[in-house]
Amino acid sequence: MQVERTYSRRTVLQAGAVACLTTAVGVSRLLGANEQLRVGVIGTGVRGKYLIANMPTTVRIVSLCDCSLENIANTRNPAGALKPPLEKFATGDAKSCSIYQDYRRMLDRETLDAVVIAAPDHHHAQATILACQAGLDVYCEKPLSLTIAEGRSMVEAAKRYGRIVQTGSQQRTMEVNRTGCEFIRDGGLGKISRVQMQNFPGPIRYDGGFAAEPIPKTLEWDLFCGPTELRSYHENLWVKDAFKFGPLTWRGWDLYRDYSGHLMTNWGAHSIDMVQFALGMDDTGPVEIWPERELLETWAKEIDDRWHDKTPPLGTLKDLLRDRMRFCPVSMRYPDGTLMQFDPSVKEIVFHGDRGKMFMSRNKYRTEPVGLAPAIDPREQARWQGEGHVARPHLENWIEAIQSRGEPNAPVEVGHRTATVCHLGNIVRELDRPLKWSPDTEQFEGDAEANLLLSRPRRAGFELPV
């Protein structure tokens, strides 16, 4: 196995220009009858591994990239629960894959047709834009972006370079969820006045409280930090879902604002995507957002009980006010007057129409009154049975779009609009005041401070390409 460990310190703009020159044709090439798409995978953590395991047979994984060589090693030689799903890959493509720690080098050097991006959220934008510039099609895990401005840049890159970009919001392809959303959009519940969904916690601002630890020899920590501040390494900033503090499964980088929007953008992206789809709002979004401080106090115990195993509980950080606000319920209003609420009292999406209600979750829905919507086909439901790792049909939809040059089920604009709603929720908590939003200009109206939060500074060498 040959590992590409070094990477150029050139600017990302130069990296994009080189990539365009070396791989300009990309996957638009005509494939032979039995020819497989050459795909690289950026990010080989748990999600990356399951996407590899779910890859259609029309794909050949030819390159793996992760700042952690340990992640790559246990992808190529899986053990434990990951061994059965990855067995075919481990005995096949894994043996000949090229290995990189820096996706900029992979995109410069490899002959690829497409990439799957399952890296942490703060790398999604740069990796996607560089891949588009390199003439590659992209499957990017949700949430699509770390900031609203990043998402718009990703949309523009896909358009400019004519790339197919599928967002990993797999419920868009789930037949049960599509049927339920289409039923609502076609007026099956009548006029929708209100939508409730779970109140997903936002991220923690890292205060530098962890003592520096030695960087593992297999990890390029500088590459992990990427566009964010180069902080001292600590296991708690890096390792996700690998150890517990009492009942809490530690979510590592996913907890921290530098790298993620936490559960609001992670799990919340699935629920918000269904709301956007059902309401016919895929190309727009809410126009008013406000925090519900009184509901935070009313539901404090229930909030702690609901998330006790996923995120540090209320009032545990040094800045208690800021800590509490990341749990604050949020309400939003769409241009047509529909109210959307992140509500601690519910655990699924509830659509309220003047003909009845629909209760929706992953691969399920029910109505009040019973039987209002089409009956669920158990054969369609069975395609998605599992622990949330089943992604093959959504990946198949992406491959079909690549081959036809048509639109996938969760195109980049849709992924961006969904992520934007997630970001709006976290921003309104951060500022703790009502905001007015223009989905057309993607700016807050009359609020310069809020508009500063649409993007973030990027570390030199990791600037977004233009």
WONORFEN-V738779 format. One line per field, one symbol per residue. burial: + if it has 16 or more other ideal C-beta (glycine too) atoms within 10 Angstrom, else -. A space follows every 10 residues. Layout:
burial: ???
//
This chain:
burial: ---+--+--- -+--++-+++ --+--++--- -----+++++ ++++++++++ +++++--+++ +++++++++- ++++++-+-- -+--++--++ --++--++++ ++++++++++ -+++++++++ ++++++++++ ++++++++++ ++++++++++ +++++-++-- +-++++++++ ++++++++++ +-+++--++- -+-+++++++ ++++-+---- --------++ +-++++++-- +-++-+++++ ---------+ ++++++++++ ++++++++++ ++++++++++ ++-++++++- ++--++--++ --++-++--+ ++++--+--- -+++++++++ ++++---+++ ++++---+++ +++--+++++ +-+-+++--- -++--+---- --++----++ +++++++++- ++-----+++ ++++++++++ ++++++++++ +---+++-+- -+++--+--+ +-++---+-- ++-++-
//
